[in-house]
Amino acid sequence: MNNMARIFITGSSDGIGQAGAKLLADQGHKVFLHARNSDRAKQAHEAVPKAEGVLIGDLTTIEGTKNLAAEANKSGPFDAVIHNAGLGPSNKDNKTADGFQSTFAVNSLAPFVLTALMDKPKRLLYLSSSMHTSGSADLDDVEGRNRPFSSHQAYCDSKLHDVLLANAVARYWPDVQSCSMDPGWIKTKMGGGGAPGVVGTPGKALAEFAIGKSGIVGEKTGVYFNPQGARSPHQSCGSEKKQDEFMGICERLSGVKFPKA
């Protein structure tokens, strides 16, 4: 059991996160789940009874995300942190307590804050989407304050942000393997009942990455991949200027400084 990993998966009360968590916990790894409230936490632990525990945190607010980071550090250190929590392409135009559009707050800003405030793991994985290729690399109004709202565009943009973040972390933290993954169109609450894929496929790819046994990325960092192999992301994601622009925006909006060393 000495080779068992400690893993934290956000948004693991259902869907892909839960599938990966269950697979890892059944293998004997020490898995910590995440849910946004106590009711969801209870459901999550019932679904993955072998999990070590469930951390509760509301990712729609900066304060809630900071609190989750603090709780996660108490339960760590972790070998892997999987940033899986997210709002989908049909999310409504909800504003958070901080005044941000909720898709941006949960999908883009929360992973940045957690990454910056949590103790460094060995591996970081950010769940993106093939829809990120339709995202806008124009970062002038990422929080959606001054433009007409489109739920689809907000989602695409946020998934582009996740790849930018993963690549920036890979560049600044060479001692941490940081990658992004497109799980595919999966039959979940987010993906809908008409999706062709099942949670087991990306759940397995997520789990293999979490324990450092991904046959797709190996030990490489800064890789964007799906369960079938490595893929080429939106061309802006390889731009160090765009990566740094996004990181700077997140620092300004959250008040959290990213430790570059």
Backbone bond lengths (Angstrom), bond angles and torsions (degrees), N, CA, C in turn:
res aa  C-N    CA-C-N  psi(-1)  N-CA   C-N-CA  omega(-1)  CA-C   N-CA-C  phi
1 M - - - 1.458 - - 1.523 111.90 -
2 N 1.331 118.48 -3.47 1.456 120.48 -178.29 1.522 112.81 -66.45
3 N 1.340 117.40 -21.10 1.458 119.65 -179.00 1.522 112.24 -93.69
4 M 1.326 117.58 12.00 1.458 120.91 178.70 1.527 110.41 -75.85
5 A 1.321 116.79 139.74 1.464 122.24 -176.03 1.524 111.06 -97.09
6 R 1.325 114.83 155.45 1.470 122.32 171.85 1.524 107.42 -104.35
7 I 1.322 116.03 125.13 1.461 121.27 -170.11 1.520 110.09 -134.67
8 F 1.330 115.93 137.99 1.462 122.27 175.52 1.524 108.03 -119.55
9 I 1.343 116.39 126.80 1.461 121.56 -178.33 1.514 109.14 -122.92
10 T 1.329 116.96 116.47 1.460 118.76 177.21 1.527 109.62 -77.63
11 G 1.326 115.11 154.49 1.458 119.85 179.62 1.506 113.10 59.86
12 S 1.314 116.50 42.40 1.470 120.25 -174.37 1.526 112.97 -106.39
13 S 1.328 116.94 23.11 1.462 119.25 177.46 1.523 111.62 -84.29
14 D 1.340 117.26 -10.00 1.463 120.93 174.84 1.526 108.95 -163.18
15 G 1.315 116.39 -177.83 1.448 122.89 172.16 1.516 116.61 61.86
16 I 1.320 114.98 -144.45 1.458 122.33 -175.43 1.525 111.18 -63.11
17 G 1.330 116.45 -42.75 1.460 120.30 179.61 1.512 112.34 -59.32
18 Q 1.321 115.77 -42.97 1.462 119.79 178.74 1.525 111.32 -67.48
19 A 1.329 117.67 -39.29 1.468 120.82 179.30 1.519 110.77 -61.71
20 G 1.335 116.50 -45.14 1.459 119.85 178.10 1.509 112.24 -65.65
21 A 1.327 115.87 -40.30 1.461 120.85 -179.57 1.521 111.24 -63.45
22 K 1.316 116.87 -42.91 1.468 120.59 -178.88 1.528 110.60 -64.64
23 L 1.323 116.18 -42.63 1.466 120.30 179.23 1.530 110.38 -60.94
24 L 1.310 116.97 -45.32 1.463 121.79 -179.30 1.527 111.56 -66.78
25 A 1.330 116.64 -44.00 1.464 120.16 -179.42 1.528 111.14 -64.91
26 D 1.331 116.10 -39.11 1.467 119.85 178.47 1.529 111.47 -65.75
27 Q 1.330 117.02 -25.53 1.463 121.38 177.43 1.526 111.99 -81.20
28 G 1.330 116.31 -7.56 1.450 120.07 178.12 1.513 115.60 102.03
29 H 1.319 117.01 0.87 1.460 120.15 178.36 1.538 110.20 -74.36
30 K 1.315 115.62 154.70 1.464 121.02 -178.78 1.518 108.29 -90.39
31 V 1.318 115.67 102.90 1.454 121.88 -172.91 1.528 110.33 -109.45
32 F 1.318 114.62 130.67 1.459 121.02 173.95 1.524 107.90 -108.81
33 L 1.322 114.78 125.46 1.451 121.72 179.61 1.528 109.65 -88.47
34 H 1.321 115.07 172.42 1.470 120.74 175.68 1.527 108.66 -139.42
35 A 1.314 115.04 139.63 1.462 121.51 174.81 1.516 108.70 -142.79
36 R 1.325 115.92 158.16 1.468 119.29 -174.81 1.520 113.68 -82.99
37 N 1.339 117.82 -17.44 1.459 120.07 177.99 1.530 109.71 -153.00
38 S 1.324 115.91 174.90 1.471 120.48 -173.85 1.523 112.68 -66.63
39 D 1.336 117.65 -35.42 1.459 120.23 178.93 1.527 110.92 -64.69
40 R 1.326 115.83 -44.74 1.451 120.07 178.52 1.534 111.01 -67.04
41 A 1.320 115.74 -33.03 1.469 120.01 178.44 1.528 110.42 -63.82
42 K 1.321 116.22 -42.63 1.469 120.86 178.93 1.528 110.38 -62.47
43 Q 1.316 116.83 -44.14 1.465 121.05 178.64 1.533 110.97 -63.10
44 A 1.333 115.45 -39.79 1.462 119.85 -178.96 1.520 111.39 -63.54
45 H 1.327 116.01 -45.22 1.465 119.23 -178.21 1.525 111.31 -69.26
46 E 1.319 117.28 -31.67 1.461 120.08 175.89 1.528 110.55 -66.57
47 A 1.338 116.27 -34.87 1.462 120.75 -179.79 1.526 112.04 -76.53
48 V 1.339 116.73 -31.18 1.464 121.67 179.13 1.529 107.56 -126.44
49 P 1.335 117.48 74.21 1.463 120.89 -173.64 1.524 114.69 -64.56
50 K 1.327 117.33 -20.48 1.465 119.87 -179.48 1.534 112.65 -86.79
51 A 1.330 116.98 0.86 1.465 120.27 177.59 1.520 109.97 -66.29
52 E 1.328 115.79 149.46 1.460 121.31 179.28 1.520 111.74 -68.29
53 G 1.316 116.20 -33.13 1.454 120.25 -178.63 1.513 110.73 175.03
54 V 1.338 114.38 177.42 1.459 121.20 179.47 1.525 108.72 -127.07
55 L 1.317 116.86 125.66 1.457 121.82 175.98 1.525 108.64 -95.62
56 I 1.313 116.24 133.03 1.462 121.68 -176.42 1.521 109.49 -103.29
57 G 1.329 115.73 131.10 1.457 119.39 178.90 1.512 111.62 -166.15
58 D 1.330 116.08 136.81 1.458 122.89 179.10 1.517 108.87 -92.96
59 L 1.323 116.65 109.63 1.456 121.46 -175.62 1.527 113.17 -82.55
60 T 1.334 117.60 0.55 1.460 118.57 178.98 1.526 111.69 -77.27
61 T 1.324 117.80 -16.31 1.460 120.06 -179.44 1.525 110.97 -121.09
62 I 1.313 115.23 151.44 1.461 120.15 177.79 1.518 110.03 -63.90
63 E 1.326 116.80 -42.10 1.465 120.38 -179.70 1.526 111.06 -63.20
64 G 1.339 116.63 -43.17 1.456 120.06 178.58 1.513 112.20 -63.59
65 T 1.323 116.89 -37.74 1.458 121.26 178.92 1.525 110.86 -69.48
66 K 1.324 117.00 -39.61 1.469 120.90 176.32 1.525 110.57 -61.16
67 N 1.327 115.82 -42.53 1.472 120.31 179.72 1.524 110.88 -63.96
68 L 1.332 116.41 -39.49 1.468 119.63 178.56 1.529 109.99 -64.65
69 A 1.321 117.27 -40.75 1.463 120.56 178.09 1.522 110.99 -59.82
70 A 1.328 116.02 -41.14 1.471 120.39 179.54 1.526 110.77 -65.23
71 E 1.329 116.80 -42.56 1.466 120.40 178.70 1.524 110.81 -66.15
72 A 1.326 116.59 -38.93 1.464 120.19 179.11 1.532 111.01 -64.22
73 N 1.325 116.70 -38.94 1.468 119.51 178.72 1.524 111.63 -65.14
74 K 1.323 116.79 -30.96 1.462 120.20 176.68 1.526 111.14 -68.68
75 S 1.334 116.92 -29.85 1.465 121.82 -177.54 1.517 112.88 -92.53
76 G 1.320 117.45 -9.74 1.461 122.39 -177.48 1.515 111.76 -85.84
77 P 1.329 116.91 -162.58 1.463 125.71 2.86 1.521 112.04 -75.06
78 F 1.337 115.17 158.95 1.455 121.08 -177.75 1.528 111.06 -110.62
79 D 1.307 114.97 145.26 1.459 119.93 172.42 1.526 110.01 -76.60
80 A 1.333 116.32 -32.56 1.464 120.38 -179.28 1.520 110.37 -145.66
81 V 1.316 114.78 142.62 1.465 122.06 172.30 1.521 107.09 -123.86
82 I 1.324 115.94 125.43 1.456 122.17 -178.25 1.523 108.38 -109.74
83 H 1.318 116.47 115.00 1.468 121.43 179.62 1.530 108.02 -90.07
84 N 1.313 114.29 89.70 1.456 122.19 -173.83 1.525 113.28 -107.21
85 A 1.327 118.38 -23.07 1.465 121.49 -176.42 1.521 110.40 -59.95
86 G 1.327 115.97 140.34 1.455 118.17 178.96 1.515 112.75 -171.78
87 L 1.331 114.87 158.40 1.458 122.73 173.44 1.520 107.95 -105.47
88 G 1.322 117.03 143.93 1.452 121.52 -169.71 1.515 115.94 -88.80
89 P 1.334 116.06 -177.39 1.465 121.58 -176.25 1.518 114.78 -71.50
90 S 1.318 117.84 -4.46 1.467 120.48 176.16 1.531 111.70 -107.44
91 N 1.332 116.72 9.51 1.462 120.32 179.78 1.531 110.41 -61.38
92 K 1.321 115.99 140.60 1.466 121.07 -176.66 1.529 111.04 -79.27
93 D 1.312 115.02 171.14 1.463 121.34 -178.72 1.525 109.82 -80.64
94 N 1.333 114.72 69.14 1.462 120.69 179.01 1.514 110.16 -94.14
95 K 1.313 116.44 137.32 1.458 121.34 175.95 1.527 108.73 -100.38
96 T 1.317 115.69 139.87 1.458 120.80 179.43 1.521 110.07 -83.22
97 A 1.319 115.48 175.29 1.462 120.41 177.68 1.523 111.66 -62.60
98 D 1.331 116.01 -23.42 1.464 120.65 178.45 1.522 112.53 -87.29
99 G 1.341 116.28 -3.21 1.454 120.43 177.33 1.514 115.12 89.99
100 F 1.339 117.91 10.33 1.459 121.75 -179.71 1.525 110.74 -97.43
101 Q 1.319 116.42 154.44 1.454 119.81 171.79 1.521 107.32 -65.66
102 S 1.332 117.35 135.56 1.466 120.88 -168.25 1.531 113.67 -65.29
103 T 1.335 118.75 -31.95 1.462 119.40 177.94 1.520 110.37 -61.49
104 F 1.330 116.68 -44.47 1.464 120.52 176.99 1.522 110.89 -63.64
105 A 1.331 117.18 -43.43 1.465 120.71 -176.31 1.516 112.09 -60.92
106 V 1.331 116.99 -45.23 1.467 121.28 -175.46 1.530 111.89 -82.89
107 N 1.324 116.84 -45.42 1.467 120.50 -172.66 1.521 113.54 -81.01
108 S 1.332 117.19 -31.54 1.463 120.99 -172.73 1.520 113.16 -109.70
109 L 1.335 116.11 -54.29 1.463 119.65 -172.50 1.523 112.47 -75.68
110 A 1.329 117.48 -41.15 1.471 120.51 -177.61 1.536 112.29 -60.13
111 P 1.346 119.83 -45.34 1.471 118.34 177.60 1.523 112.65 -60.56
112 F 1.334 116.51 -36.09 1.470 119.56 177.50 1.524 110.62 -63.26
113 V 1.335 116.98 -48.74 1.469 120.76 -177.91 1.523 111.10 -62.68
114 L 1.322 117.00 -44.13 1.465 120.22 178.94 1.530 110.79 -62.76
115 T 1.332 116.84 -43.31 1.462 120.23 179.95 1.517 110.95 -61.98
116 A 1.325 116.26 -43.34 1.462 120.58 -176.67 1.525 112.70 -69.29
117 L 1.333 117.45 -32.35 1.469 120.85 -172.80 1.526 114.27 -99.63
118 M 1.317 118.09 -22.07 1.456 119.68 179.55 1.523 110.89 -81.45
119 D 1.316 115.77 152.35 1.465 120.26 174.35 1.521 108.78 -61.06
120 K 1.324 116.48 142.47 1.463 120.90 -177.75 1.527 111.67 -60.44
121 P 1.327 117.44 126.97 1.468 119.64 170.42 1.526 109.24 -89.59
122 K 1.317 116.20 -179.47 1.469 119.42 174.51 1.520 111.09 -78.65
123 R 1.341 115.38 -31.77 1.461 120.35 -176.15 1.525 110.86 -136.36
124 L 1.325 115.41 141.04 1.457 123.14 176.26 1.523 108.50 -128.87
125 L 1.332 115.90 133.43 1.456 120.23 177.01 1.522 108.97 -130.23
126 Y 1.332 115.54 130.15 1.457 122.10 -179.66 1.525 108.15 -113.14
127 L 1.325 117.28 122.20 1.450 121.30 -179.86 1.524 109.60 -78.13
128 S 1.317 115.34 118.49 1.457 121.88 179.23 1.531 108.41 -111.65
129 S 1.312 116.82 -145.32 1.458 122.13 179.70 1.515 108.55 -166.67
130 S 1.338 116.58 153.12 1.462 119.13 173.96 1.528 110.29 -62.91
131 M 1.327 116.45 -20.82 1.465 121.02 179.11 1.524 111.92 -69.51
132 H 1.326 116.94 -9.36 1.472 118.64 177.79 1.527 111.13 -63.98
133 T 1.339 116.94 -21.66 1.468 119.65 -179.68 1.526 111.45 -68.66
134 S 1.326 117.18 -15.24 1.469 121.50 174.55 1.526 111.33 -96.77
135 G 1.317 116.59 4.07 1.458 120.81 178.74 1.515 111.40 -74.42
136 S 1.324 115.49 158.17 1.453 121.01 179.93 1.521 110.74 -94.79
137 A 1.323 115.68 130.53 1.465 120.81 176.51 1.520 111.68 -84.40
138 D 1.334 116.23 1.19 1.466 121.08 174.12 1.518 107.71 -79.93
139 L 1.309 116.89 110.10 1.469 121.44 -172.65 1.529 113.04 -101.18
140 D 1.339 117.18 19.04 1.459 120.03 -175.54 1.532 113.23 -65.72
141 D 1.340 117.42 -29.85 1.468 120.11 -177.15 1.525 109.36 -140.85
142 V 1.321 115.77 57.86 1.470 119.71 -174.35 1.530 112.69 -64.06
143 E 1.339 116.53 -28.83 1.460 118.70 -177.63 1.521 113.12 -81.51
144 G 1.325 117.92 -3.78 1.460 121.59 172.60 1.510 115.45 73.68
145 R 1.306 117.47 36.98 1.462 120.27 -179.10 1.523 112.50 -84.45
146 N 1.325 117.38 -32.82 1.465 120.58 -166.95 1.524 113.93 -125.77
147 R 1.331 116.84 33.15 1.455 119.66 178.49 1.525 109.39 -145.67
148 P 1.329 117.63 154.17 1.467 120.31 177.38 1.524 110.12 -58.69
149 F 1.318 116.26 140.15 1.465 119.93 -176.23 1.520 111.65 -83.95
150 S 1.328 115.20 133.22 1.462 122.96 170.46 1.519 106.77 -130.62
151 S 1.321 117.34 117.12 1.467 120.49 -177.54 1.525 110.78 -60.83
152 H 1.327 116.28 -40.08 1.463 120.54 -179.79 1.528 110.49 -64.49
153 Q 1.334 116.75 -46.80 1.458 119.92 -178.52 1.520 111.82 -66.97
154 A 1.336 116.55 -37.91 1.463 120.07 178.62 1.523 110.66 -60.53
155 Y 1.334 116.35 -39.89 1.459 120.74 178.96 1.530 110.75 -67.47
156 C 1.333 116.79 -47.78 1.470 120.41 179.79 1.528 110.67 -58.13
157 D 1.330 115.33 -44.09 1.464 119.66 179.62 1.522 111.25 -60.99
158 S 1.335 116.12 -44.14 1.472 119.97 -176.86 1.522 111.55 -65.32
159 K 1.315 117.20 -34.51 1.461 119.98 179.64 1.538 111.29 -74.13
160 L 1.345 116.49 -27.59 1.460 120.52 170.78 1.523 109.75 -66.83
161 H 1.334 115.85 -41.75 1.466 120.52 178.11 1.528 111.03 -58.26
162 D 1.339 116.49 -38.68 1.467 120.09 -177.90 1.533 111.51 -64.01
163 V 1.331 117.00 -37.09 1.459 119.59 178.18 1.523 110.31 -71.44
164 L 1.338 116.62 -40.50 1.467 120.18 175.58 1.526 110.32 -57.71
165 L 1.337 116.45 -44.25 1.461 121.14 -179.81 1.522 111.36 -63.86
166 A 1.320 117.04 -47.89 1.465 120.73 -179.99 1.525 111.20 -58.09
167 N 1.317 116.52 -42.25 1.463 120.12 -178.26 1.525 112.10 -71.65
168 A 1.333 116.68 -35.88 1.462 119.98 176.88 1.523 110.58 -65.06
169 V 1.332 116.83 -43.71 1.468 121.17 179.11 1.527 110.01 -63.04
170 A 1.335 116.61 -41.26 1.469 120.38 178.56 1.528 110.68 -59.64
171 R 1.314 116.23 -36.02 1.468 120.57 -177.73 1.527 111.57 -76.21
172 Y 1.323 116.81 -41.10 1.460 119.71 -176.18 1.530 113.34 -83.89
173 W 1.328 116.31 -26.48 1.463 120.08 -179.30 1.539 109.09 -117.96
174 P 1.306 119.13 78.18 1.469 120.92 -178.16 1.532 113.33 -65.44
175 D 1.334 116.41 -15.34 1.467 119.69 178.54 1.520 111.94 -86.81
176 V 1.328 117.25 -0.55 1.468 122.22 179.30 1.526 108.62 -120.35
177 Q 1.325 116.90 131.91 1.462 120.48 175.45 1.521 108.12 -81.78
178 S 1.323 116.87 115.08 1.458 122.00 -176.71 1.521 109.55 -123.05
179 C 1.336 116.46 117.71 1.460 121.66 -177.20 1.531 110.34 -135.41
180 S 1.316 115.71 168.32 1.466 121.55 176.54 1.521 108.68 -127.59
181 M 1.334 115.44 148.07 1.464 119.47 -174.73 1.520 111.78 -133.35
182 D 1.313 115.02 134.93 1.467 122.72 168.74 1.527 107.16 -93.63
183 P 1.329 118.29 112.68 1.467 119.31 -177.80 1.515 113.62 -74.54
184 G 1.348 117.18 -16.24 1.452 120.48 -174.40 1.520 110.84 96.95
185 W 1.322 115.75 176.48 1.470 120.75 177.90 1.521 107.33 -85.36
186 I 1.316 115.16 105.08 1.460 121.58 -168.88 1.520 111.23 -115.91
187 K 1.314 115.62 142.73 1.462 121.77 179.39 1.532 109.55 -72.72
188 T 1.320 116.03 92.42 1.465 123.46 177.77 1.516 108.09 -139.09
189 K 1.317 116.22 -178.93 1.462 121.11 175.35 1.526 110.00 -58.06
190 M 1.333 116.50 -37.49 1.461 121.03 179.51 1.520 111.63 -78.09
191 G 1.336 116.76 -45.21 1.457 121.14 -174.58 1.519 114.05 -76.26
192 G 1.347 116.33 -22.79 1.459 120.36 179.61 1.510 113.22 89.95
193 G 1.326 115.82 161.62 1.453 121.63 -176.24 1.504 114.34 -71.20
194 G 1.340 117.71 -17.44 1.447 120.87 -178.13 1.512 114.30 -88.94
195 A 1.320 117.04 -1.13 1.471 120.34 -179.07 1.526 110.35 -67.83
196 P 1.316 117.46 144.24 1.465 120.46 -176.40 1.527 114.59 -81.26
197 G 1.340 117.44 -23.53 1.455 120.27 -174.34 1.520 113.31 -89.39
198 V 1.336 116.02 160.75 1.462 122.07 177.37 1.526 109.18 -115.79
199 V 1.340 116.28 154.94 1.462 121.28 -172.70 1.532 112.65 -63.22
200 G 1.325 116.97 -24.94 1.457 119.27 -176.69 1.523 114.21 -61.91
201 T 1.332 116.95 -31.59 1.472 120.04 -177.19 1.528 112.06 -68.63
202 P 1.354 119.03 -57.06 1.467 117.79 176.30 1.522 112.67 -69.42
203 G 1.342 116.68 -28.05 1.464 119.40 177.43 1.520 111.42 -60.71
204 K 1.318 116.26 -39.86 1.466 121.21 178.44 1.532 110.64 -67.97
205 A 1.339 117.07 -42.97 1.474 120.54 179.31 1.520 110.80 -63.90
206 L 1.320 116.14 -39.84 1.467 121.81 177.08 1.519 110.49 -62.08
207 A 1.325 115.88 -46.39 1.461 120.99 -177.59 1.526 111.87 -64.63
208 E 1.324 116.55 -40.91 1.470 120.12 179.53 1.533 110.80 -64.09
209 F 1.332 116.36 -40.74 1.466 118.84 177.20 1.527 110.32 -64.22
210 A 1.319 116.65 -41.85 1.468 121.46 -175.41 1.521 112.60 -58.73
211 I 1.323 117.13 -32.81 1.471 119.82 -178.33 1.529 112.10 -102.17
212 G 1.327 116.08 11.15 1.461 119.67 175.93 1.509 114.01 75.65
213 K 1.344 117.08 27.04 1.455 119.94 -178.50 1.522 112.69 -125.79
214 S 1.333 115.15 35.16 1.461 119.19 178.43 1.521 110.14 -75.83
215 G 1.305 115.95 120.23 1.456 120.14 176.70 1.518 112.21 -73.62
216 I 1.320 116.47 -12.42 1.464 120.72 -178.27 1.524 111.10 -86.84
217 V 1.321 117.60 -51.14 1.468 120.29 -174.92 1.521 112.98 -98.95
218 G 1.338 117.49 -18.85 1.461 119.47 -177.48 1.516 110.57 58.03
219 E 1.319 116.68 -124.62 1.459 121.47 178.74 1.529 112.23 -103.88
220 K 1.318 116.99 8.07 1.461 120.79 -178.72 1.531 110.54 -70.89
221 T 1.323 115.86 151.24 1.451 121.51 177.36 1.524 109.05 -119.88
222 G 1.327 116.36 160.33 1.456 120.82 -179.04 1.512 114.07 70.96
223 V 1.333 116.74 25.88 1.467 121.21 -178.31 1.531 109.61 -98.13
224 Y 1.326 115.81 135.07 1.468 122.39 170.64 1.525 106.53 -102.45
225 F 1.326 116.70 126.51 1.458 119.08 -173.99 1.520 111.18 -146.54
226 N 1.323 115.42 165.36 1.451 121.59 168.10 1.526 107.73 -124.07
227 P 1.318 119.83 177.54 1.470 119.55 -176.04 1.525 114.82 -61.20
228 Q 1.336 116.86 -12.79 1.461 119.49 -179.77 1.536 113.14 -96.32
229 G 1.340 116.89 -17.42 1.456 118.16 -179.85 1.517 113.17 158.40
230 A 1.329 116.47 176.88 1.459 122.25 178.13 1.523 109.33 -69.63
231 R 1.334 116.17 145.66 1.454 122.15 -178.87 1.528 110.15 -132.87
232 S 1.318 116.31 162.48 1.465 121.03 177.31 1.527 108.56 -92.17
233 P 1.326 118.26 121.97 1.462 120.32 -179.56 1.522 111.32 -81.72
234 H 1.296 116.90 178.14 1.460 123.78 172.76 1.525 108.51 -48.37
235 Q 1.327 117.06 136.25 1.458 120.49 -172.79 1.529 113.36 -58.99
236 S 1.325 118.12 -27.17 1.465 120.34 -179.76 1.518 112.35 -66.53
237 C 1.338 116.98 -22.34 1.468 120.61 -175.22 1.528 111.98 -68.90
238 G 1.312 116.83 -19.70 1.458 120.22 177.48 1.518 113.33 -89.20
239 S 1.316 116.79 -2.41 1.460 121.19 -178.79 1.530 111.07 -83.94
240 E 1.324 116.46 117.05 1.462 119.76 178.01 1.528 110.33 -62.22
241 K 1.320 117.04 -33.67 1.465 121.02 178.65 1.523 110.54 -62.53
242 K 1.341 116.98 -45.44 1.467 120.68 179.38 1.528 110.98 -68.12
243 Q 1.316 116.95 -39.41 1.461 119.95 177.30 1.526 110.40 -58.90
244 D 1.330 115.99 -47.22 1.452 120.53 -178.23 1.526 111.85 -69.06
245 E 1.332 116.22 -33.57 1.463 119.66 176.86 1.526 110.05 -63.18
246 F 1.329 116.04 -44.68 1.464 119.19 179.09 1.523 111.60 -64.67
247 M 1.319 117.05 -44.10 1.465 120.47 179.37 1.531 110.67 -60.80
248 G 1.331 116.34 -41.27 1.457 120.50 179.22 1.508 112.45 -63.97
249 I 1.326 116.77 -38.95 1.467 121.11 177.31 1.523 110.04 -63.20
250 C 1.319 116.52 -45.10 1.469 120.22 179.82 1.522 111.24 -63.21
251 E 1.317 117.19 -39.39 1.463 120.56 177.06 1.524 110.46 -61.67
252 R 1.325 116.64 -44.09 1.462 121.05 -178.59 1.523 112.10 -65.75
253 L 1.321 116.54 -44.08 1.457 120.57 -176.18 1.534 113.20 -73.84
254 S 1.323 116.22 -33.57 1.473 120.26 -176.11 1.517 113.66 -94.28
255 G 1.338 116.11 -22.18 1.459 119.69 -173.82 1.521 112.17 74.71
256 V 1.333 116.82 13.78 1.465 122.66 -179.05 1.518 109.07 -108.63
257 K 1.304 117.15 126.99 1.459 122.26 179.83 1.524 110.05 -89.22
258 F 1.326 115.62 131.86 1.465 119.10 176.56 1.515 110.13 -82.46
259 P 1.343 118.51 123.74 1.465 121.01 179.08 1.516 110.54 -76.00
260 K 1.320 117.80 109.33 1.458 121.53 -172.23 1.530 113.42 -80.90
261 A 1.317 116.79 -1.73 1.464 119.20 177.73 1.516 109.45 -132.25
